[in-house]
Amino acid sequence: MRIRRGSAIEIPTRTRHRTSRRLWVAGAVALSLPLGLTAAAQGNASSPFGDEPELLQYEEQFLTLYETIKDPANGYFSDEGIPYHSVETMIVEAPDHGHETTSEAYSYLIWLEAQYGQVTGDWGPFNDSWALMEEWMIPSSDEQPTNSGYNPSSPATYAPESTSPEDYPAPMDPDVPVGQDPLADELASTYGTDDIYGMHWLQDVDDVYGYGAACGGTAGDPTFINTFQRGPQESTWETVTHPSCDDFSSGGENGFLDLFTGDEAYSQQWRYTNAPDADARAVQAAYWANVWAGEQGNASQVAATVEKAAMMGDYLRYSMYDKYFKEIGDCVGPSDCPAGSGKSSNHQLMSWYYAWGGALDTSAPWAWRIGSSYAHFGYQNPMAAHVLSSDAALQPQSPTAVDDWGNSLERMIEFYTWLQSAEGAIAGGATNSWEGHYGEPPAGTPTFYGMFYDEQPVYHDPPSNRWFGMQAWSMQRLAEYYYTTSDERAGAVLDKWADWVVSEVTIGEGGDFQIPATLEWTGAPDTWDPASPGDNAGLHVEVTAYSQDVGVTGSLANALSFYAAASGDTAAQETASGLLDALLALQDGQGISVPEPREDYARFADEIYIPAGWTGTMPNGDPIEQGSTFSSIRTFYEDDENWPQVEAYLNGGEVPTFEYHRFWAQADIAIALATYTHLFGAEE
């Protein structure tokens, strides 16, 4: 990493002396100040920061950015208080409209409010953020009405995945054996309900698509929707956005169901998909809220919310299971791979999703549940696994939950070690179901407890491990875990990773900086042997592009801060503070942003695969048929104030450039500011 202050200088030689500093203990700000009164308000003379005014500035900047985010005039929230994916509506990423939102955004709100409580001693916003999430992003009982019809001995009917959307709808095959669900009865007995306490991942906050009135809902209300359903090659640009509750009021004859699965008959139904990394982030934030509130003498104020976080962690165990509850390891052939029993289908990692659904007709209830066979390193959260297995306030109530999370923690640490490249970056992940249909992997594919190495788990357009953000997000959690536990296994991974990432960061004057943006991978890890791990000398990464992605930069600064606090690594600490300074130089009236050219918006014209003979309509009347494009089934975009830039580009004009204010990104920066102050606020 190079920091330029007028002329280029190198970061001082890194040192790692764990005992060389006494870190400021959690909660010191609120313990030393009256509730609601920050060090900034009292003045530097009475602050705990001594002669380090830059730390005071970071706390002030946290509060300034927090107020910017929360200011209704800046447009980050709906009338209900739900955080939008972004202030701007013309944005296509995993969410295909800016005023959709994700479980990720809700989890970032919870984390942001936990930090606000740490700084000010006010825990009302933290509790409110959890209540908001519970009200709007966890399906209520009437939104998952037929769980009573679920049979844990027959969780779901098998349907093969394919690498191409053109192979869908996928035929249902009831003859393929599926395993037993070992969690359902335990959870129902523990909590007295068959309902699932987990977030669905995607919501149309403003009901832009118009699915709000389906299934007896109210038009205009925040509405659960879904997109990706047709294999790893289906990018956002090739999706058909559809309702999570399908009563056949739009779409085709069978609503949208027969675009995705092939069956003899279709029933009106509800179905939800959980993004486990978001639920785990919410648990992670609840842990810190409990620690900080406890150190302030305010633990009772957050106790009820923390108890709900423990319950969420209980249900989050569904992410540890193979999609069809088949046995883990060398699972080849849909019918040959044995059905699991007990915990034999538990891969002990956090997979890409779990999902559940059922009939709308309560007079003839049936329901299904699936896990996921794909585990991406970027979704692992050892900090959440640690607290769910060892912290009395966060340990779930179910009899086997604590052991499950303890086992998962050990497996996650091994997973990071197995996937670390020769340079230090972490590679993709592993799957128990090659190409989603328990296929035969190429000869020589390395394995991890019998699961097959997958360079790009889950999606390929673009490859899921190309984006550097996965490195920052996941390693922040590992660094938190290392800081909390001093586990040297995590430290060994982080030492190598930090050396690599610091060497790839450049910081100059003001807002002049760059971090990695995209990565290219070659080779593969060694097959995992826990008794004698390999050195992965044949697994390599190369940074192929750099960027100023402000949200990822905030997350990276957070990760390096925790790592530096745990290890005494001065280069990591300098890099974290340098990145925060650079971000603060990029403030505008709505937060922190940079211009983003969007060459990919040429894909507004991408054709969406629709099977021959299939026709239907979107709620606004847009036809769905062969030849439909991303934009032709989303004509509401033509009314967006930024559409003319995209339209001109599609007609041969210049690449459109926008300055986006994503909620998660602003929250990530604010959290990093508070984190740095919290960790380095006092010296011996």
Number of C-alpha atoms within 10 A of each C-alpha: 21 18 21 18 11 8 8 11 11 10 16 9 8 14 14 15 12 14 10 12 15 13 16 19 14 19 23 18 27 24 18 15 19 13 15 14 16 21 24 17 12 12 10 15 11 13 20 19 20 14 13 15 13 14 23 22 15 24 25 19 18 25 20 14 23 21 13 20 22 15 13 13 10 15 19 24 21 15 10 11 14 22 28 28 33 25 20 20 18 19 21 15 12 14 21 21 22 23 26 25 26 26 27 23 24 30 26 25 26 29 27 27 27 30 28 24 25 28 27 20 25 21 20 14 16 25 22 15 23 22 15 18 21 17 11 19 23 21 20 14 14 9 19 24 23 25 22 15 16 20 17 17 13 17 22 25 16 20 21 20 24 18 18 13 24 16 16 22 22 21 17 16 14 11 10 17 21 26 23 23 26 20 19 22 14 15 22 14 11 15 13 10 15 19 22 20 22 26 26 28 25 26 24 28 29 20 20 21 23 20 28 24 15 19 19 9 14 14 15 16 17 24 27 29 25 21 19 18 17 25 23 23 19 22 19 19 22 22 21 24 20 21 28 25 28 24 19 19 18 21 26 19 14 18 23 23 20 20 21 19 18 16 14 6 7 14 15 17 23 22 24 25 22 23 24 29 25 23 25 26 23 27 30 27 26 32 24 20 31 23 19 26 26 17 17 20 14 17 17 12 18 20 18 11 20 25 18 19 26 23 23 21 31 26 21 25 22 26 28 28 32 29 27 28 32 28 23 25 19 19 24 17 15 23 13 11 20 20 20 22 17 13 19 19 27 24 29 23 30 34 32 24 25 27 20 22 24 25 23 24 13 13 8 9 15 19 24 20 26 23 27 25 35 32 29 25 26 26 23 28 30 30 26 28 28 23 25 30 22 15 14 10 17 27 23 24 17 17 11 12 22 23 14 19 28 18 17 25 25 15 19 21 19 19 23 25 24 26 26 25 25 18 17 21 27 27 32 25 27 29 28 34 30 24 21 21 19 22 15 15 16 9 6 9 15 19 21 25 18 17 25 25 27 24 22 21 24 27 16 17 14 14 18 19 27 23 17 23 20 21 23 22 23 23 32 24 24 26 28 25 24 24 20 13 13 15 12 11 13 23 19 12 23 26 18 16 20 21 18 16 21 20 13 15 17 19 21 18 15 15 19 16 22 21 25 23 17 17 18 15 19 13 13 22 26 20 20 21 13 12 6 7 13 14 14 20 14 12 21 20 19 13 15 11 14 17 16 20 20 26 25 25 27 25 28 29 30 33 29 30 33 29 27 27 25 25 25 20 22 19 22 28 24 21 26 28 22 23 28 24 19 22 24 20 15 15 14 11 8 18 24 22 24 19 12 15 13 15 13 12 18 16 15 18 15 16 17 24 23 22 16 8 7 14 14 17 17 22 19 15 13 17 17 21 19 15 11 18 22 20 18 19 22 21 14 14 19 15 9 12 11 16 15 14 16 22 17 13 17 17 10 9 11 13 18 22 14 17 12 22 25 24 26 23 25 26 26 25 30 29 25 29 30 23 23 24 24 24 19 21 23 19 14 7
